[in-house]
Structures are given as structure tokens and as C-alpha cells.
Amino acid sequence: MAQPLVKKDDDHDDEEYSPFLGIEKGAVLQEARVFNDPQLDPRRCSQVITKLLYLLNQGDSFTKTEATEVFFSVTKLFQSKDFGLRRMVYLIIKELSPSADEVIIVTSSLMKDMNSKTDMYRANAIRVLCRITDGTLLTQIERYLKQAIVDKNPVVASAALVSGIHLLQTNPEIVKRWSNEVQEAVQSRAALVQFHALALLQQIRQNDRLAVSKLVTSLTRGTVRSPLAQCLLIRYATQVIRESANTQTGDRPFYDFLESCLRHKAEMVIFEAARAITELSGVTNRELTPAITVLQLFLSSSKPVLRFAAVRTLNKVAMTHPMAVTNCNIDMESLISDQNRSIATLAITTLLKTGNESSVDRLMKQITNFMSDIADEFKIVVVEAIRSLCLKFPLKYRSLMNFLSNILREEGGFEYKKAIVDSIVILIRDIPEAKESGLLHLCEFIEDCEFTYLSTQILHFLGIEGPKTTDPSKYIRYIYNRVHLENATVRAAAVSTLAKFGAMVDALKPRIFVLLRRCIFDSDDEVRDRTTLYLSTLGGDGEVVETDGDTKTFLFGDLDIPLVNLETSLKNYEPSEEPFDIDSVPKEVKSQPLAEKKAPGKKPTGLGAPPAGPPSTADAYERLLSSIPEFSDFGKLFKSSAPVELTEAETEYAVNVVKHIFDRHVVFQYNCTNTIPEQLLENVSVIVDSSEADNFAEVASKPLRSLPYDTPGQTFVAFEKPEGITAVGKFSNTLRFIVKEVDPTTGEAEDDGVEDEYQLEDLEVVAADYMMKVGVSNFRNAWESMGDDFEHVDEYGLGPRENLAEAVIAVINLLGMQPCEGTEVVATNSRSHTCLLSGVFLGNVSVLVRLQFGIHGSRDVAMKLAVRSEDEAVRDTIHEIVSSG
């Protein structure tokens, strides 16, 4: 039973009260018996239906029996003439979704209401009938629905049009026959009818671009009066502009219509038109100007919704056309103190994107008072905007760094604090003058930091950047305090950081040695183990001696081996007199290359089921190829690709290929599976046509003697290529075999077979096949250690692209290298981006790449490519790949 409403008193002001508090399904179903009373009480029946609707919308499900009982009881309420109760009856019937045999019970009542003289009955009956009916009944009532679409009463007409929108998903052929009536309804003087009619007419024609274009052309001549319909028309016109072939030229269709809508008397139409213009592809400053002017007027509106809509749109425009928004800066500064915090946040972030160097200090003063009044999610947006501003105006790093430091000490959640720390770290890396002050701010923060993750990350960063400053000793106190005042995880990180200072700064080694000795009796095993390791590694008993290169490499060197590969190799290592050789750990990043994509029911093809993990599969490939006499003298295997599917799923034969790259050879391993139980394949081979691969010459092949049903097997073809050249080309493949029928009862094959062929997909060897994806733990250190002498820089035009993300992904795939530090992710609507890549080229040559992208207003993408490698030929090869790709 529902609890009675309780009067609020002073002690319960913050509590929420609901008339449905404590409602139970069983009790409500008992109450539903009131529907069967000889004398109906409309008010009580309406209350019970309300409770039933509440239960359904809260996710309570009725059993088939319960739903049927309620449905039949509700149908008895059609005898009541009470308007309010009748509307509740319509609602509950829609929600109960009766079955086909139950629908018949109410069809006659609903059809009677659909032809009633009471418009409220007609409109609701149409909505319910179209919701619960099927295609068979729909054809019977189609005539009534077409009449309702052009009915003089707007409520009835809108009900029929909205029902048509829903029915279009299930019975499109029937609804498409209503086009003439819907076209007539578009000319209606009723605002809602015109809105719904235009929506339905566009959906009927949406798959015919020419028809949609004609519809927009006819309606843009001023026949649409409804503001809602006008907003829809603007969206459809924008869609036509986007799909038009003339988008890249100055002749935009319907642009004049959008501009004329900026002078409409309805605010919603003005805003929709302004937003549509700002979102046009390749929009120019001249086209933007009228839209920006209108949005600027909205900034001073008395209506919060208009201010919010305007500042949010300007915020998006500022990402691509910051100069176009600068005229609005004065108006947006007044919004910083707006009572609506969402408006204030958007205003600030927009100002930070469009402001100039002279306005930075003034903005910082305004933001300082503002930050304490907003939630963390808004603060993160502001922090990211400040970081971008600092990178834009590096000379202002002091005021911006101080601001970040001040808010870092204020209250806030983990994501907010992480955003600030990440921003400070980026500023330290990109602005050398900000390094020392930024590191001190981070040191002060970890004194009171309550987040273990942030503390360990800051300590790790201190260990990298701290020793490079002019006075590294000033950070030691902060680091050593963490050894005594923090949990075990942070203490272990602090010990590692101290050791790095001792290794990199010889003058600090005695002091570090003493501090580390105090940690050797720590209560945590990890801390003690690290301390013992570092004390033995530093050596010298704390004397001021130069740290040898091996120690620095151990503490600071880039571990260019995937950790999963290292872990697997260590597990497989058997203790012996021969020490573990880290050079034997595979460097390629793989994800179980033999787990081929296959149709359900097929077994994995290839080498069967080798143990999971990249090292195991790489070793398996190496052993397999070296065991084949034809390939035994090819030398050491450099790389094996992931399997490439050469057949569609659910075909007679499943074939994929793995490309094995050697210094002077390429071996194609075709993994085959016979999926037909009644056939045995013998003498299976792949005939490869290399006419489109000029630099390749076939030197060996190894056919497969027999391929029974559902048993994987391999056949090989080897090609020779010039040494040191990234030879590329396309190969056509044909599977050739002798097929023999198999007796399903005995399982034995016939003696005689028939030669047959099966065409496979083409295969390409691309430049990325000669590159292994090998990451580096610290790209900046690796880049600087390589030096400028081994660098080759050039610039390229990549042509028009939808966005920078598309260009970044294309270049990464072209080079086949490993993205570092998450730089493969491009911020939405970003106009510039830097991507860092690393890898190992054929011949075990390390390569580092820095890509800098920029996109212009015409969507043309320019890229600056910097390659560092100790092999000049490899550097030139990378540039050749990009220039030819």
C-alpha cells in the first residue's frame, strides 16, 4: 500500500517524499479488483492505474497471468464516460502491450473511439491502436489513419503523424503510401502538425537524397510557419549541404536560407541557424560572422538557456576559429560571475582559448575566485584550458604555474588532482624554464597528498627530471620524508627515486647512501629488497665516485622489451650455469598471432594450439621454419605478422596466411582448414602470382600432403628479395588440390580424386611488415640519447582529411610502429597534434619518430616528420615510405 503523504517539518527539510513510497505489486494487484465493481469510482480507478504505471516504469515485471488479468479488468473501464479515467485506460493498455489474441478484445472499442465525435478519444485511440496493432489490422484501419492526418483538429492530426513515425520502423511500405496526405499536412497552419508532418515526410524520403533535396528546396521558400518545423528544416538543409558535392567550393546550397533564418522572430530558429552555420565543413570567417554576431547578442540575454546555448556554441567554434570569437570576449567576461556555473565554466574556457597574452593575468584573477564555487568536473575543464593557454604563451608560465599550484593544495577528488598534476608535468616537459618551480610545486603537494597513485607517479617523475636540475639536493628532503610518512607502495617508490639521484648526481651519492641504509630495516619486504638492490648497485660504500654506465643504464635505461614477453621468458627459464640472457627476450608486441579469426565450430588453424603469449608463438614459428630444409639457411627470423584472412567466414575452405620476414627472404605460411566432412584434400598447395611484386622471386615451396576434415595444416611458399630493401608488392593466391570423396559411414576416401582450384583473396607485403612494434618506457630520454646527429626532418602534405585523428591513424598504420605515451589519441576538434612512435627496423635497427600534425581550414593536413636512427639508410627509408605512401 502507498504510504500517506507526510507533512515536512524543520528536521526533515532535505528528505524527498513520494506518494509511491513503499508501494508493493501484490497490494496494487489486489486494489485492481476495483475495476470489476458494478458502480465504478473513476477517481479510485485512476489512482490504481497510476500505481500500475509507476510499477511498470520502475522495472517491475508482471507475469503473463497477472498482465492478462489486469488487461481484461481494464477493458471493462471503457463503459465509463469519465474523460480522465479514459485517458488513463489508454495509457495502461499501451504499457501492458497485450498479445495478438488479447488485442482483439479492445480493437472494437478503440475503433469506435477512433470514429467518435470527441477529439480527445479519437487522438488517443489512434496512438494506442498503432502501438498494439500488427500489419494485418493496420491495413484495415489505414483509411481512417489517412483521414486523421488531414483532420482539422490538430491534436488528432498530430496523433496520426506521430503514430506514422513509429509505424515506419515496422511497416514502412504501408506508411510510404501516405505521402500525399503527409505532404498536405506540411502546409497546415497548426505548428505541431507541421512539425510532425515534416519529420515524417523526411523519414519517408530519407533514402532518396534527391527527394530530400527537392523537399528542402520547396520548403525554404517560406511556406514553413512553425518554429519547431523551421528548426527541423534547418537541420535537413544542413544535411543536404554536408552531402552536397559543392561543399568544398564557395557555392554552398541553402547557405542563404540559413543566413536568412538568423533574422527569424523565434529565438530557437535563430540559434539553430547560427549553430548550423558554425558546424559547416570548411566554414570561412566571412560565413561565420553573421552567426557569431547573433550568438554574441544571446550572451547578454536575460534567459539562462540562451546564454548557455550561445556560450557553448562559441566554445566549440573557439577550437577551430579562435580569432572569430575574440569580438565576444568582453561579453563572455561578464558571464564569469553568472549564477549558472555551467555558463561560467564555458565562458572561462572559451576566454582561455581566445585570449591574448596581455589578458592572461586578468583572467587568472577572475578564475581564482570562481574555482571554489564549481564542481570537480568543471574544474578539470578549466585546468585543461589553462594548460593549453600556458603552452600557447610560454612566457606566462609563472602566473599559470602558481595558479595550478594553489588549486592543487585545495580540496578535490582524485580525477581533479590528477588533471592538475598531469598539466604541471606537461608544462615541465615542454617549457624548460618551468622545470625547477614545477618540480618544487609537486614536492610540496606530495607532503599532503592522500592518493597513493599520484604520489608514486610524482616520485617517478622526480627521479627522471630532478637530477637534471641545477640544484638536485633541494628535492632530497621531500623524497626522504616519504620513506617515513607514507604507506609501503609510496615508500618503495621513494627508495627508487633516491637511488636514481645517487646514480645521476655523484656529489649526492654519500648522502643518498646513508639515507638508503636507514631503509634497510623497513617493515615491508618490497622496500627492503629495493634498498638492498640499490645499495649493492650504487657500490663504493658511499664514496664520491663516478657511477659507471651499467648502473645508470640499469636505473635509467629504457626497457625496450614488452613486460609480458619478459615475464613469460623468466617463467620459462630453467636455472643452470648459463645466466639468463635478456637479449633472448622477443621485442615484438604480439597478441597471440595464432588465435585466428574463424567461423563458429572451426578449430584454430596454423600450428595447432601453442601456449599463449608472444614469446611462445615466436619460438614456435622459429622452430617450425628451421625444421623445414628448404628454409633452414634463411638465417634468423626477424618478424612474423598477425594472420591475414584470405577467405570469408563459413566458406568451404578456411585459409589465412602469416608473413615471416627474414633479411633476404619472405616466407608465406598458409594455414588451411577443410570444413567439408565428405571430402579429403591431397597435395594441397597455393599457387602465387607475383607479377605485381617486381622485387620478389619465388625460390621454394612446400605443399601439404593431406588435409582431412577439420584438421589444420600448413603449406609454404618462399620468395627471395634484395637485401636491405623494403620490397613491397601484391600477390594473387589460388588454392590448388586433389579432392577425394569420403564415405560418411566408413570414413575412408575414394582412390581416385579430381583436381580442383579455389580462388583466395590477394595478399600484400607492405612497408610496415619490415618494422617491429617495440615501445620505450621514456621516449624523451631515448630521443635525447640518440642525438641530433642521427636525425632526418622533412615536411609533407597529407591532403584533405575529415580530422586529425584520421591522419594520425593512417601514418601509424603506414609505418607499423608502436605509439608511445598514449600520443596516438587525438583530442576532439584539435587543430594540431604531436605523435611519438618507436620500433625496430629490419636488421634490428632502433627507430624513433616524432610526428607533428596541423590541419588548416580547408581540412588539408600538413605533417612534420622527424626520424632518429643510428642507421642513415633506415632514416631515409622511413621518409621514402611516407613520401610514397
N, C-alpha and C positions, 0 to 999 in steps of 0.2 A: 504494500500500500504506500502511496505517496505520503510523505510527511507534511503536516501543515506548515504554512509559512511562519517563520519565527520572527518576531519584531527585533530589529537590530538595537543593541544598546551600546553604550560607550565602550564596553570592554570587548566588543566583537566587531569593531568597525572594519577590520581588514579581512574578515571572513566572507566567502562567497556563499550565497544562498540560492537554492534551486527548488522549484516546485516538484521536481522529479527526484529529489533526494531519497535514496533508499527504495526506489521503485523495483518491484520484482515481477518477472514474467508470469509466473504462475498466478499471482494475485490479479494481474491485469487480465489474463485469460478468463479468470472467474468473473471479473467485472463485465467482460464482453457478453455475458449472457443477457445483459440488459437489452441487447439488440433484438431479443426474441419476445420482449414484453408486449402484451396486446396494446397497451397505451404507451407509445414511445415518448420518452423525455428527451427532446433534441439537445438540450444543454448537457445532460449527463452523457448521452451517446457521443457527443463531440469531444467531451473530456476523455472518454475511454479511447476513442480513435487517436487522440493526441498522444496518449501514453503508448499506444501500439506503434505509432510512427516514431516516437522517441526511441523505443527499444530497437526497432529496425535500423534506425540511423546510428545507433550506438554499437551496432555489430552483432546484436543478439539474433540468433537464427531460430526460426520456427520449424518444427518437424513437419513432414508432409501432412500428417493428420491435423496438427494444430493450425497450419495455414489454411487447410481446406475448411475446417470448422469455422474459423474466423471469416473466411471469404463468403461462405454461404449465409452466415449470420448477417454480414454487411449488406448482402444483396437485398435483404428484407427492408433495409432503410430507404430504398427507392420510393416506398409508399409515403414517406414523409415529404411535406411540401416546404419544409424549413430550408431557406437558402444556405444558411451557414452549415447545417448538417450535410446538405447535398454536396457542397464543396469538399468537406472532409471525406465523404464517401468516395468521390473521385480520386482523392489523394491516396487513400488506403488501397484502393483497387490497383492503382499504378504500382505501388510499392510491393504489394503481395505477388505481383507477376504471376497470375494464375496460369495453369496449364491449358492446353488446347481444348480439352473436354470441359473444363470449367468456364472458359471464355464464353462458350455458347450460352451459358446461363444468363450472363449480363449483356450479351450482344443486343438483344431486342430492346432492353431498357435504354442502353446507350444510343442506339439508332433512333429511338423515339425522342430522346433528349436532343439529338443532333438536329432534328427537324422541329424542335419546339419553338414557340414564339418567344421564349425567354432567352435572350442572348447569352446570359451567363451559363445557362445549361448547355447551349449549343457549343460554345467555345471549349468548355471543359470536357464535354463528351467527345469532341474531336481529338483533343490531346490524349485522352485515355484510350480511345479506340485505336489510334495509331500506335500507341505504346504496346498494347497487348495483342494486337491482331497479327495474323500471318498473311502471306501473299495471296492466298485463296480468298479470304474475306476482304482483303484490300481492293481487289478488282470489283467486288460488289458495291463498295462504298465510294469508289473512285469518283463517280459522277457528283456525289454530294460534296466531296472534298474540293473538286474543281470549282463548284459553285461557291463554296465558302471562301476560296481565295479572293474572289472578286466581290465578296459581300460588302454591303455599305457599312456595316458595323466594323470598326477597326479591330475590336477585340476578337471577333470571330475570324476575320481575315488573318490576323497575326497568328492565331492558334493554328490555322490550317498551314500557313507558311512555315512556322517552326516545326510542325509535325512533318512537313515535307523535307526539311533539312535533316531530321533524324532518319526518316524512311529512305533517304538517298543512300545511306550506308548499307541497307539490307535489300531494298527493292529499287535499284536505280532505274531500270527500264520503265517502270510504271511512272516514277516521278518525272522522268525526262519528257513524258507526254504532256506535262502540264505547262510547258514553256510559254504558250500563248497567254494563259491566264496569269502566270507569274510576271510576264512582260507587261501586262495591263496593270498589275498591282504595283509595279515600279513607278507608275505615274500617279499613284494615289496621293491625296493631299494629307493623309494621316502619316505623321512622322514615323511611328513604329512600324506601320505596314510597309512603307517604302524601304525602311532599313532591312526588315526581314526578307522582303521580296528581292532586293539587290543581292543579299547574301546567298539566297537560294539560287538565283539566276546565275551568279558567278560560279557556284559549285557545280551546277548542271553543265556549264561550258568549260570548266577548268582544264580539261584535257585537250581543248582546241584553242591554241594560242591565238589564232587569227580571230576566232569568235570572241574571245575575251577582249582583244584589242578593239574590235568593232564596237563591243558593248561600252567600253570606256570612252571611245571616241564619241558615241552618240549621247552619252550622259554628261560629258564635260561641257556641253553647250548650254548648260544652265537649267536643265529640267529637274535637278535634284534639289528639293527644298529641306528635307530633313537633315539636321546637323549630324546625326548618327550615320545616316546613309552617305553624307558627304565625306565623313571620315573613312568609311569603307571604300568609297570611290578613290580617295587619295591613295589608300594602300594598294588598290588594284592598279592605279596608274603608275605607282612606283614599281610594282612588279613588272608591268609592261616595259618600263624604262630599263629595268635591270636585264630583262630578257632580250631587249632590242639589240640589233646588230650595230646600231648607230651610237651606242653608249660611249665608245672611245673617241668619237668626233664631237665637234661643237654643236651639232644639230640634234638636240635631245627632244624626243617626242614628249608632249604633255608637260614640259617644264613650265611653259607659260601658264598652264592651268594651275600647277602647284603654286606659282608665284601669285596668281590672282586670288587663291584661297587665303593668302596672308592678309587679305583685306575683307575677309568674311566677318559678319557680325557676331558669330558664335565663337567663343574662346576655344572650345575643343577643336573646331575646324582649323583655326589659326595655328594652334600648337601642333596639330597633326601634320599640317603642311610644312611648318618650319622644321619639324623633326625629320620628315621625309626628305627635304632638301639637304639637310646636313648629313644624311646617310647615303646620299647618291654616290655611286662609284666614280672616283676621279673628279669629284666636285671642285670647281675653281673658287678662288676668293671672290670673284665678281658674282658668281651664283650664290655664294654663301651670304653675302652682305645683307640682302633683304631679310633673310631668315634670322640672322644674328640680331638685327635691329628689333625685330618683333620680340625675340626672346629677352632682349635687354629691357624692353618695356614690362615684360612679365615679372622681371626681378623685383620691381617696385610695387607689384600688385598687393592688394590687401588680403588676397586669398592665399593661404599657405600651399594649397595644392598647385597653384600656378607657379609660385615661387620655386617649389620643389621640382616641378617638371622642367622649368626653364634652366635652373642651375644644373640639374642632372644632364640635360642635353648639352649644355655648354661644356660640362666636364668631359663628355665624350669627344666633342669637337676639339677641345684643347689638346687631346692626344695626337691629333693628326694635323691640325691647323692652329697652333697656339697664337700666332700673330693675329688671326681673325677675331680672337676673343679678347684681345687686350683692351679694346674700347669699353668692355663691360667691367673692367677691374674695379672702378670706383663704386659701381652699384653692388658688386659682389662683396666688397669690403664691409659695406653696411650690413650684409647678411651674416657676418661672423657672430654678431650678437643676437641673431634670430632665436626666438624661443624654441623653435623646432630644431633639435640637434642634428637631424639628418640634413637639413638645409644648410646649417652652419658648417658641417663637415665637408659637404660637397663644395661649398663656397671656398673654404680654405684650400682644399686640394686643387681646385681649379686655379686659384691665385698662385699657388706654388708652381703650377705648370706654366703659367703665362707671365709671371712676374719677372722683372729685370733685376739686375744686381743691386741697384740702388734701393729697391723696395724690400730687400730681404730682412734687414734689421727691423723695420716697422712691422712686417708680418710676424716675425718671431715674438715681438712684444704682445701682439694681439692673440697669437696662438697660445701663449703661456697661460693666460687667464682662462682660456677656453678648454684646455685639455682636461681639467678636473671635473668638468660637467658632462662628459660624454662616456659612453661605454667602451669597453676594450676593442670591440670590432671596428669602431670608428677611429679609435686611436691608432690602430695598426695601419689604416688607410693613410692617416696623416703622417705617420712615421715613414712609410714608403715614399710618400710625396716629398718629404724633406730630404730623404736620401737622394732622390733623383735631382732635386734642386742643388744639393751640395756638389754632386758630380758635374752639374751644368755650370756652376760658379765655384770652382775650387778655392778661389781666394777668400771665400766666405766660410771656410771650413771651421774657423774658431767659434763663431757665434752658433753655427749649426751643431757642431760637436758638443758645445756646452749645453745647448738645449737638450740634445739626446741624453747627455749625462745626467741632467737634472731630472728628466722624466723617468730615467732608469731607476732612480732611487725612490720613486713614488710607488704607491700601491698598484698592483696589477697582476693579471694572470700570466700563465706560462707563455701562451702564444704572443701576447703583447710584449713581454720581456724578451722573448726570442727574436721578435721582429726588430727591436732596438739593438740588441747585441749583433744581429746579422748586419744591420745597417752600419754600425760602428766598424765592424770587421771589414766590410767592403770599402768604407772610406779610408781605412788604414792602408789597405792594399793598393787602392787606386790614387791616393793623394799622399805622396811621401812625406810632406810637411806635417801631416796629421798623425803620423805614426806614434810619436812619443806621448803626446797628450791623449790620444785614443787608448793606448795601452794602459796608461795610468787610470783613466776612467773605468776601464774594465777591471783593473786590480781593485779599485775602490768598491766596485759593485760586488765582486765575489766575497768581500768581507761580510756582507749580509745576505748573500744570495741563498734562497731556500730551495732552489731547483738543482738537483744533482747533475742533470744532463747539461745545463748551461755552465755550471762550474767546471765540469770536466772539459767541455769544448773550449772554454776560455783559457784554461790551463794549457791545453794542447796548442792553442794558437800562440800563447805567450812563449812556449818553448820554441816555436818557429821564428817569431818576429823579435822577441825580446833580446836575444844575443846579438842581433844586428844593429841595435840602437847605440847611441854614443855613450850611454851610461847604464849598462845592463844591471849593475849592482842594486839599483834602486827598486828593482822588482823582486829581489830575493826575499825580502821580509814578507811581502804579501803571499808569496808562494809557500814559504815555510810555515806560515800561520795555518794554512790549510791542512798541514800534516797533523796538527794537534786538535783542530777545532771542527773537523768535518767527519763524515762517515767514511767507511773503508774505501768506497769507489773513488771519492774525491781525493783521499789520502794517497792512493796508488797513483792517480794522475799527477798529483803534486810531486811525488818522488820522481816520476819520469821527467817532469819539467825541470826539476833541479838538476838532474843528471845531464840534460841537454845543455843547460847553462854551463855546467862544469866542462863539458866536452868542447863547446864552442868558444868559451872565454877562458883562456889559460890562466889569467890572473885571478879568476874566481875559483879555480879548482881546489885550493886548500880549504877555503871556506865551505864550499859545497861538500867536500869530503867529510868534514866534521859534522855537518848537518845530516848527511846521509847515514853516518854511523849511529846517530841518535835514533834513527828509524828502524834499526835492525832488530829491535826487540818489540816491535809493534804487535798488537794482538791479532792482526789479520794476516793470513798466510800470503795473500797476494802482495801486500805491502812489503812483507819481509823478503819474499822471493825477488821482487823487483829491486829492493835495496841491495841485496847480496849480489845480484847480477850486475848492477851498475857500479858497485864498489870494485868488483873484480875487473870490470870492463875499463873503468877510468884508470885504474892502476896508479903506480907512482906514489902510493901512500900519501896522497895529498900534496905532493911537491908541485911547484910551479914548473911543469914541463909541457912541451907541446904535445897535444893529443894527436896520436897517429891517425892516418887516413882511414884505416879499417874501422876504428872506433867511431869516427864521425859518420862513416857510411852506415854502420850498424844503427846508430841513433837517429840519423837524419836522412839516410839514403831512401830513395823511392823503391818501395817493394813492388816491382813491376810484374808481380805474379798474382793471379787471382787467388784469393784466400781459400776458396773451395777446392782449387787444384792443390794448393799446399797442404790443406787438411787431409785430402784423400791420399796424397803421396806419403805423408807422415804415417798414416794408418797402415799403408801397405808396406812400409819399410820394415825389414826384418833385421834386428840387431846383429851386427857382425863386425869383423875387424875393419871393414871398409866403411868410412864415415858416410853419413847422409849427404848426397850431392844436391844442393839446391838448384843447380843448373839443369838437373834432370826433370824438374817440375815443368809440365806444359804451360805455356804462357797464353795460349788462345782461350778466349772466353766462349764456351760452348754450353748448350743446354741439351744434353743427351741427343746427339745428332742421329742416333739410330731409332729414335721414337718417331717413326714416320707417320704422317697423316694417312689414315686408311679408312675404308668403309667399315661399318659395324660387322663383326663376325670374322674379319680377316686378321690373320696373325701378323705381327711385325715382320717386315722384310728386312733383308740386309744380313747382318752377322748373327741373326737369332736374337738372343736376349742377353747381351753382355751386362755386367754390373753397371749400375747407374753412376754417372759422374764423368766429367770431361776427360780426366787422365786415363780412365779405364778404356773408354772408347777410342781415344787417340792411340793408346798402346795396342788395342785390338786391331785397328786399321794397319798400324806399322807391322805387326806380326803377320797379318794376313797377306799384305803385299810382298813382304820379304820372303814369304814361303812359296811364292809363285816364281818359277825360274825365269820367265820372260821379263820380270820386273826387278829381279834381285840386284841388278847392277845400276839401278837408277839413283842410288845414293840415299841420303836421309830425307824422309818425308817432311816437308815444310808445313803443309796445312791441308786439312780435309774440310770440305764445305758441309753445310747442312744439306739433307736430302732435298732434291728438287723433283716434284711430281711431274711425270711425263704422261700420265693417264688421268682421266676423270674418275671420281668415285663410282662404285657399282658397275664397272666395266668388266669384260671377260678376263682381262689380264691387268694386274696392278703392277706398275713399273715406276720406280723412282731412281734417280742417279745421284751419286756422290762424286764430286770432283776432287781428286787427290793431286796436289800441286808439288812437283819436285823442281829442282833447279833448272833442268833442261827438258823435263817431261811433264805431261799431264795425263793422268790415268782416269778414265771414266768407269766407275763401278755401278753397273746396272743391277739393282735389286728387283727381282721378279717374283711374282706370286701368281699361280694358276688358280683361278676361282671357279672353274667348271669341274664338278665331280666326275663327269663322264669322259674326261679327256686326260691323256698323258702327253706331255710335250717332251720331245727329244731333240738333241743337237740344237739347243737354243742359243742364238747369238743376236747381236744388234749390229746392223749394217749402218755405218755412219758416213754421211756425205759431208766432206769438209771443204766443198768448193767455195763456201763463203768464209773460210778461215785460211787465208793465204799463208800464214806463218807456221801452220801445223802440217805435219806429215805423219800418217799412220805407220807405226813401226811394229806393233804386236797386238794380238787379240787372244782371248781365252774364252771359248764357248762353254756353255753349260750342257753336260751330257744328258741329264734327265731332270724334268720338272714336274713331279706328281702334284696332285690336287692339294692346295692349301699348305704346301711346304716351300718356304722361301729358298731362293737360290740366287747366285750371282754370276754374271758374265762380264768380262772386262774388255776394254779397248784402250790402247795406249798410243799417245801421239808425242812426237818429238817437236821441240820448239827451239828457237835461237836462245842461247844463254844470255841472261841479263836483260832480256826484252820482255815487256809486259804485253805479250801477244794476246790479242782478243779476236773473237770470231763467233760465227753461228754455225751450229751443226744440226743437220737433219738426221733423224733416227727412225729406223724401221726394225721392228722385232721379227726375226725370221726363225722358223722352227718346223719340225715334223710333228703333226698331230696324229695321235692314235686313239681310237675309241676304247673305252674301258667298260667291261661287263660289270654292271652295278651289283650283281649277285655274287660273283666270284672275286671281283676286284682286279682281274687280270686284263692286260691290254692286248689288243689285236697285234698280229705280227706285222701287218702292212700298215703304213701310215701315209699321210698326204702332206706334201709341203705347203706351207701357208705363211702369210706375212700379216703383220699388224702395225699400222702406222702410229708412231708415237709423236709427242709434241717436240718442237725444236728445243735445242739446248744452247745456251750462250756461255762463253767464257768471257768475263768482264774484268776490268782493271782491279776491282775490289777483291777478286779471288787471290790476288798476289799480296794481300795485306791481312795480317792477323790483328784482331782487336785486342790490344793489350793496354790496360789502364795504368795510370801513375797516381800515386797517393797524393802528391803535391805537385800540381802542374807548374806553378810559378818557379819552384826550386829547380825542377827538371829543365824548364825553359831557360832560366838564367845560367844553369851549369853548362848548357850546350854552347852558349855564347853567340855573339853577333856574327862571328866569322863564318859560321856554318848556316847562315840564313839566306833565303831567297824570297823576295817580296815582289808581288805584282798585283795588278787590279784587273777585274773582269766585270763585264756586264752580263747579267743572267736573264735579261729580258723581262717582260711583264709577268707578274705573279699575283695571285689573289692576296697573299700576305707573306710576311717574312718567314713564318713557320714552314710554309710550303718550300721556300727556297732552302732553308736550313736542312730540312729532312732530305731534300734532293741531293745536296752536296755530301751529306754524311753517307747516304747510300752509294753515291758515286765513288767515294774514296774507300768505303768499307772500314773506317777507323772507329775507335772507341771514344764516345763523348766523355768528357771529364767534368767533374764538379757540377753535374746537372745542367750544363750550359746548352744542352740540346732543347731545353724547354724555352719557348719564346713567349713573353708576356703578350696578352691580348692587345691588339691595336698598336703594338710597338713599332716605331719608325726606324730603330737601329738595334743591333744585337751583336754580341760577341760570342763565338762558339769555340771551345777548346777541344782538340782531338789528339789522340795518341795511338800509336800502333807500331808493329814491327813488319818491315817490308821484306820481300823475298831476299834471302841471303842473310837473315837475322840482323837487319839494319834498323835501329830505332828511329822513329819519325815523330815529330811533334808539329802540330798545325794550329795556327790561330786564324780564325775566320772572322772578319768584321763586315757585317751586312748593313746596308742602308736602303730604304725604299723611298722613292720620290712620289710626288702627287700623281703622276701618270702610271703608278704601280710598277714602274721599272725598278729592278733590284740591282744594285751595284755591290760588288764584293771585293774586299782586300784580302789576299791570301798570303800569309807568311808561313814558310816552311823551314823548320830547322832539322838538320840531319848531318851527321859527320860524313856522309857519302854524297858528293856533289851530284852524281848521276841520279841518285834517288830523289834529291830535291828537284832536279829538273823534270824527272818523270812525273812527280805529283802535279807540277804545273802543266805538263803536257796532258795529263788525264783531265784536268779541269778545263783547259782550253779546247780540247777536242770533245768533251762531254756535253 
